[in-house]
Amino acid sequence: MPPGTGAENQPPSAYPAWRENLNIHLICPDCKQNPPDLVEDSADTICGNCGRVLAERIVSYESEWRTFNTDEKGGDDPNRVGEVENDLLYGNSGTTIGGGGANLSKETRKLKKAQAMQNEDKNNRALQSAYAIVDGWADADHLPLTVKQQAKSYYKQVYDANAFRGKNTTAVLAGCLFIACRNGRVPRSFAELVNITKVTKKEIGRTFKQLERFLNQKSDEHIKQLEADGGIVNRDAVGYHGQTSTNPIELMPRYCAMLGLSFRVQVIAVELAKEVTDIPALAGRSPLSAASACLYFAAHLMGKAVKLDKVCQVCNTSEATTKGAYKTLYQMRDKLVKPDWLGEQPTTVKDKGKPAVGKMSNLPAS
């Protein structure tokens, strides 16, 4: 504060707050145009009237777009500087010579060919071939992207450890996909996986058990290494957790959708599946036979009769197996059927046709 003004004797709270002076403008000293015509080009600020560079080497916070083949394609080709690192392959980071089409120059073709020969990797070719098989299986069964990526990640761990040497690669991939489906909450039965992969049930089951042991061992080694380095590890989040056998409750929504059954039928079928574990005659049966019997029972109870052969076709079970499980449910119908399952049932927006009406008389004796 200048002496003699009396401001030095005032408390700090009395000082005026600092504010940006909005009257200051960047004006070209040559043409002095007001308002100025400023053009920002790359990291420079240029006067649009006379072309003088007013500021240079400004830090740009825009995306890192680069291109080297604008002349060849006859237009802008905004490509990023680098490619995202792919954890499922080896050494795929770095610059890739791009370009293509009919206008590709002879020199660019030579560069692309030379780089392809230099970066040719046997390991990556083997992994990409295996990943293509997984993609084909997943697309054929409409599996989500997360399941595909998880199956590829499991196979990458097997490939890195050089485990299962001499084992059929297709069987190992089928086992990885089976585990990924279970962990992704979209379980598939062995019969369904056999239809997709064309690998025998015996081979998938044997490989699946070996993969479970391998993944558990790798997970334990990784956690111990992190703890040895002084880290605090949440084992529930980091460790591998093998899932138990497929539950008929998890299969019910998909089977109901494939049969075109209403949501109410699905709810009742799920409730029946929960009771199956307490029935001694059905406790040891396959989850597929339990699921097919519960679906057949619930559909007929609601008056939405479905042919037995269709249920067996969707659930991959035999008619004799489904009939045997259904007879057990039919004999215990008085204990299993809840009062709110009888009479007219609530409907949802997706339900089509007349509302379902639950009646014990709808249940066939066999």
C-alpha positions as MATLAB code, in Angstrom:
seq = 'MPPGTGAENQPPSAYPAWRENLNIHLICPDCKQNPPDLVEDSADTICGNCGRVLAERIVSYESEWRTFNTDEKGGDDPNRVGEVENDLLYGNSGTTIGGGGANLSKETRKLKKAQAMQNEDKNNRALQSAYAIVDGWADADHLPLTVKQQAKSYYKQVYDANAFRGKNTTAVLAGCLFIACRNGRVPRSFAELVNITKVTKKEIGRTFKQLERFLNQKSDEHIKQLEADGGIVNRDAVGYHGQTSTNPIELMPRYCAMLGLSFRVQVIAVELAKEVTDIPALAGRSPLSAASACLYFAAHLMGKAVKLDKVCQVCNTSEATTKGAYKTLYQMRDKLVKPDWLGEQPTTVKDKGKPAVGKMSNLPAS';
ca = [
       0.000    0.000    0.000;
       1.382    3.510   -0.823;
       2.293    5.442    2.327;
       0.205    8.408    3.284;
      -3.080    7.092    1.890;
      -4.291    5.712    5.205;
      -4.951    2.291    3.655;
      -2.052    0.756    5.538;
      -3.909    1.353    8.814;
      -7.064   -0.477    7.670;
      -7.617   -4.158    8.553;
      -7.059   -6.758    5.785;
     -10.803   -7.468    5.604;
     -11.369   -3.921    4.361;
      -9.201   -4.437    1.255;
     -11.242   -4.815   -1.972;
     -11.399   -8.358   -3.294;
      -9.257   -9.096   -6.375;
     -11.189   -9.402   -9.616;
     -10.098  -10.107  -13.157;
      -9.983   -7.010  -15.328;
     -12.297   -7.871  -18.207;
     -11.330   -4.669  -20.039;
      -7.950   -6.107  -21.066;
      -7.901   -7.462  -24.638;
      -5.167   -9.071  -26.697;
      -4.878   -6.715  -29.711;
      -2.415   -7.015  -32.578;
       0.242   -4.258  -32.198;
       0.573   -3.936  -35.998;
      -2.973   -3.516  -37.308;
      -4.561   -2.622  -33.931;
      -7.912   -4.039  -35.060;
     -10.627   -3.786  -32.394;
     -12.272   -6.170  -31.757;
      -9.334   -8.410  -32.640;
      -9.622  -11.250  -35.149;
      -7.743  -14.022  -33.364;
      -7.150  -17.405  -34.955;
      -5.892  -20.344  -32.862;
      -3.880  -22.713  -35.043;
      -2.311  -25.733  -33.322;
      -0.395  -24.162  -30.393;
      -0.221  -20.613  -31.810;
      -2.490  -17.576  -31.665;
      -2.392  -15.626  -34.935;
      -3.953  -12.345  -35.978;
      -6.476  -13.133  -38.678;
      -6.084   -9.661  -40.237;
      -2.345   -9.309  -40.796;
      -1.062  -12.813  -39.926;
       1.225  -11.827  -37.055;
       1.868  -14.552  -34.466;
       0.698  -13.077  -31.155;
       1.390  -16.120  -28.952;
       3.156  -19.386  -29.550;
       3.903  -22.681  -27.844;
       0.590  -22.704  -25.993;
      -0.199  -25.987  -24.250;
      -3.089  -27.653  -26.078;
      -5.521  -29.765  -24.079;
      -7.277  -31.183  -27.111;
      -7.180  -34.817  -28.239;
      -3.943  -35.986  -29.805;
      -5.170  -36.349  -33.368;
      -2.472  -37.040  -35.954;
      -2.515  -38.042  -39.588;
       0.099  -38.733  -42.231;
      -2.006  -39.837  -45.198;
      -4.300  -36.872  -45.833;
      -2.930  -36.388  -49.352;
      -3.495  -40.026  -50.238;
      -7.140  -40.157  -49.160;
      -8.009  -36.641  -50.257;
      -9.461  -35.524  -46.923;
      -9.050  -35.377  -43.192;
      -8.252  -38.641  -41.485;
      -8.149  -37.943  -37.722;
      -6.433  -40.938  -36.147;
      -5.097  -41.064  -32.636;
      -1.373  -41.268  -32.033;
      -1.369  -44.700  -30.467;
      -3.542  -47.777  -30.091;
      -5.028  -48.939  -26.804;
      -2.925  -51.599  -25.142;
      -4.423  -55.068  -25.573;
      -3.681  -57.202  -22.519;
      -4.681  -60.341  -24.380;
      -1.768  -60.114  -26.845;
       2.004  -59.669  -26.658;
       3.774  -56.446  -27.563;
       0.997  -54.937  -29.606;
       1.674  -51.356  -28.540;
       3.446  -48.838  -30.736;
       2.914  -47.093  -34.028;
       1.174  -48.967  -36.820;
       1.487  -47.872  -40.423;
      -2.064  -47.224  -41.558;
      -3.673  -46.404  -44.853;
      -5.424  -48.521  -47.390;
      -7.653  -48.489  -50.393;
      -7.042  -47.998  -54.073;
      -5.033  -44.790  -53.588;
      -2.405  -46.396  -51.368;
       1.034  -45.393  -52.584;
       3.725  -47.886  -53.516;
       6.037  -46.662  -50.757;
       3.323  -47.070  -48.127;
       2.644  -50.605  -49.289;
       6.328  -51.473  -48.873;
       6.401  -49.947  -45.388;
       3.286  -51.841  -44.308;
       4.704  -55.119  -45.618;
       8.068  -54.533  -43.938;
       6.449  -53.726  -40.615;
       4.178  -56.782  -40.824;
       7.190  -59.025  -41.423;
       9.098  -57.419  -38.574;
       6.235  -57.651  -36.072;
       5.221  -61.187  -37.026;
       4.801  -63.058  -33.768;
       4.046  -66.753  -33.466;
       2.542  -66.347  -29.994;
       0.136  -63.654  -31.121;
      -0.963  -65.729  -34.098;
      -1.747  -68.665  -31.821;
      -3.677  -66.477  -29.380;
      -5.629  -64.716  -32.107;
      -6.596  -68.053  -33.611;
      -7.848  -69.266  -30.214;
      -9.730  -66.023  -29.586;
     -11.466  -66.359  -32.950;
     -12.773  -69.777  -31.880;
     -14.137  -68.318  -28.623;
     -15.793  -65.455  -30.513;
     -17.492  -67.914  -32.846;
     -18.869  -69.997  -29.975;
     -20.039  -66.963  -28.011;
     -21.754  -65.397  -31.016;
     -23.511  -68.658  -31.840;
     -24.970  -68.825  -28.303;
     -25.506  -65.038  -27.918;
     -23.166  -64.736  -24.939;
     -22.344  -61.222  -23.645;
     -19.034  -59.484  -24.307;
     -17.935  -59.802  -20.671;
     -18.107  -63.592  -20.861;
     -16.057  -63.648  -24.075;
     -13.368  -61.417  -22.578;
     -13.226  -63.478  -19.381;
     -12.838  -66.726  -21.315;
     -10.003  -65.196  -23.343;
      -8.343  -63.960  -20.150;
      -8.443  -67.465  -18.651;
      -6.882  -68.958  -21.775;
      -4.191  -66.244  -21.786;
      -3.203  -67.273  -18.249;
      -2.990  -70.904  -19.356;
      -0.930  -69.959  -22.411;
       1.474  -67.766  -20.417;
       2.097  -70.503  -17.856;
       2.599  -73.081  -20.630;
       0.143  -75.300  -18.773;
      -1.886  -78.140  -20.301;
       0.951  -78.921  -22.687;
      -0.172  -81.515  -25.206;
      -3.812  -80.944  -24.302;
      -6.366  -80.386  -27.028;
      -6.632  -76.605  -27.455;
     -10.335  -76.795  -28.302;
     -11.057  -78.658  -25.058;
      -9.122  -76.066  -23.033;
     -11.034  -73.244  -24.722;
     -14.329  -75.017  -24.022;
     -13.395  -75.331  -20.354;
     -12.465  -71.642  -20.180;
     -15.796  -70.689  -21.730;
     -17.689  -72.958  -19.331;
     -16.053  -71.313  -16.289;
     -16.563  -67.821  -17.733;
     -20.281  -68.541  -18.211;
     -20.650  -69.635  -14.601;
     -18.750  -66.659  -13.209;
     -20.659  -64.318  -15.509;
     -24.023  -65.505  -14.136;
     -25.075  -66.888  -17.522;
     -24.496  -70.606  -16.832;
     -24.593  -73.182  -19.581;
     -25.033  -76.900  -19.068;
     -22.531  -79.454  -20.314;
     -25.037  -80.580  -22.940;
     -25.404  -77.047  -24.289;
     -21.660  -76.555  -24.382;
     -21.211  -79.857  -26.225;
     -23.654  -78.680  -28.898;
     -21.768  -75.412  -29.315;
     -18.146  -76.568  -29.147;
     -18.481  -80.141  -30.495;
     -16.220  -81.285  -27.645;
     -17.301  -84.378  -25.729;
     -18.877  -83.975  -22.310;
     -16.222  -86.192  -20.738;
     -13.399  -84.069  -22.147;
     -15.004  -80.785  -21.051;
     -15.615  -82.106  -17.533;
     -12.031  -83.341  -17.144;
     -10.545  -80.117  -18.488;
     -12.898  -77.998  -16.383;
     -11.688  -79.563  -13.140;
      -8.026  -79.111  -14.108;
      -8.679  -75.466  -15.037;
     -10.341  -74.814  -11.687;
      -7.263  -76.103   -9.856;
      -4.933  -74.103  -12.097;
      -6.849  -70.832  -11.688;
      -7.075  -71.262   -7.918;
      -3.320  -71.850   -7.734;
      -2.547  -68.811   -9.900;
      -4.863  -66.656   -7.810;
      -3.209  -67.745   -4.553;
       0.278  -67.061   -5.954;
      -0.770  -63.597   -7.117;
      -2.262  -62.711   -3.729;
       0.810  -63.953   -1.861;
       3.065  -61.875   -4.114;
       0.999  -58.751   -3.453;
       1.072  -59.365    0.303;
       4.825  -59.994    0.203;
       5.261  -56.575   -1.414;
       3.452  -54.976    1.506;
       0.034  -54.662   -0.075;
      -3.280  -55.175    1.642;
      -5.359  -57.478   -0.547;
      -9.098  -57.940   -0.551;
      -9.273  -61.648   -1.303;
     -12.975  -61.508   -2.134;
     -12.338  -58.963   -4.889;
      -8.963  -60.168   -6.226;
      -9.039  -63.916   -5.698;
     -10.589  -66.472   -8.006;
     -13.815  -67.983   -6.747;
     -14.974  -71.168   -8.370;
     -18.720  -71.423   -8.741;
     -20.725  -74.386   -7.527;
     -22.725  -76.604   -9.861;
     -25.369  -74.987  -12.027;
     -28.542  -74.126  -10.129;
     -31.921  -74.716  -11.828;
     -33.007  -71.288  -10.578;
     -30.338  -69.625  -12.734;
     -31.469  -71.548  -15.815;
     -35.166  -70.719  -15.466;
     -35.297  -67.173  -16.991;
     -33.523  -68.250  -20.185;
     -35.598  -71.405  -20.625;
     -38.850  -69.478  -20.091;
     -37.807  -66.935  -22.691;
     -36.970  -69.677  -25.183;
     -40.396  -71.282  -24.634;
     -42.225  -67.936  -24.800;
     -43.721  -68.297  -21.299;
     -44.990  -65.331  -19.310;
     -43.205  -63.723  -16.388;
     -45.734  -65.143  -13.925;
     -44.959  -68.678  -15.066;
     -41.264  -67.906  -14.607;
     -41.825  -66.674  -11.044;
     -43.739  -69.818  -10.093;
     -41.152  -72.062  -11.755;
     -38.377  -70.341   -9.784;
     -40.326  -70.835   -6.531;
     -40.732  -74.511   -7.353;
     -37.018  -74.829   -8.108;
     -36.229  -73.485   -4.642;
     -38.296  -76.306   -3.107;
     -36.573  -79.007   -5.145;
     -33.535  -79.089   -2.845;
     -35.791  -80.099    0.077;
     -37.393  -82.999   -1.804;
     -35.276  -86.153   -1.261;
     -36.410  -87.762   -4.525;
     -35.210  -84.755   -6.559;
     -32.264  -83.482   -4.507;
     -29.700  -85.635   -6.284;
     -31.044  -85.186   -9.797;
     -29.461  -83.128  -12.554;
     -30.354  -79.406  -12.461;
     -31.593  -79.738  -16.048;
     -34.169  -82.385  -15.160;
     -35.312  -80.368  -12.139;
     -35.620  -77.223  -14.265;
     -37.592  -79.013  -17.003;
     -39.999  -80.571  -14.480;
     -40.600  -77.248  -12.712;
     -41.238  -75.501  -16.030;
     -43.660  -78.197  -17.168;
     -45.496  -78.069  -13.814;
     -45.741  -74.255  -13.666;
     -46.852  -73.846  -17.284;
     -49.708  -76.342  -16.935;
     -50.756  -74.962  -13.562;
     -51.236  -71.518  -15.141;
     -53.150  -72.949  -18.090;
     -50.246  -72.247  -20.482;
     -49.741  -75.847  -21.534;
     -46.444  -76.613  -23.266;
     -45.709  -79.886  -24.997;
     -43.310  -82.129  -23.165;
     -41.066  -82.635  -26.190;
     -40.546  -78.857  -26.527;
     -39.578  -78.554  -22.871;
     -37.155  -81.449  -23.208;
     -35.671  -79.975  -26.376;
     -34.996  -76.618  -24.710;
     -33.666  -78.117  -21.481;
     -31.642  -80.868  -23.224;
     -33.287  -83.658  -21.241;
     -35.053  -86.872  -22.181;
     -38.820  -87.219  -21.864;
     -38.483  -90.149  -19.461;
     -36.252  -88.117  -17.127;
     -38.589  -85.110  -17.143;
     -41.656  -87.303  -16.613;
     -40.044  -88.996  -13.617;
     -39.233  -85.661  -11.960;
     -42.675  -84.251  -12.791;
     -44.456  -87.210  -11.201;
     -42.678  -86.465   -7.934;
     -43.862  -82.837   -8.088;
     -47.375  -83.946   -8.998;
     -47.592  -86.273   -6.010;
     -46.587  -83.390   -3.705;
     -48.765  -80.764   -5.449;
     -50.904  -80.092   -2.362;
     -47.817  -79.087   -0.375;
     -46.015  -77.251   -3.169;
     -48.791  -75.110   -4.647;
     -49.267  -71.870   -2.716;
     -52.704  -70.238   -2.346;
     -51.720  -67.154   -4.358;
     -50.856  -69.378   -7.337;
     -54.533  -70.285   -7.779;
     -57.079  -68.088   -9.476;
     -56.470  -65.184  -11.819;
     -52.839  -64.070  -11.776;
     -51.342  -60.585  -12.114;
     -49.973  -59.645  -15.537;
     -47.214  -57.392  -16.810;
     -46.881  -55.201  -19.880;
     -44.942  -57.886  -21.725;
     -47.606  -60.539  -21.149;
     -49.750  -61.179  -24.208;
     -53.208  -62.690  -24.409;
     -55.533  -63.503  -21.547;
     -54.240  -63.420  -17.959;
     -53.105  -66.730  -16.520;
     -55.523  -68.562  -14.232;
     -54.058  -71.089  -11.831;
     -56.027  -74.308  -11.361;
     -55.013  -77.625   -9.862;
     -57.178  -79.363  -12.440;
     -54.875  -78.073  -15.196;
     -52.077  -80.367  -14.051;
     -51.828  -83.585  -16.099;
     -51.507  -86.809  -14.137;
     -48.520  -87.854  -16.244;
];
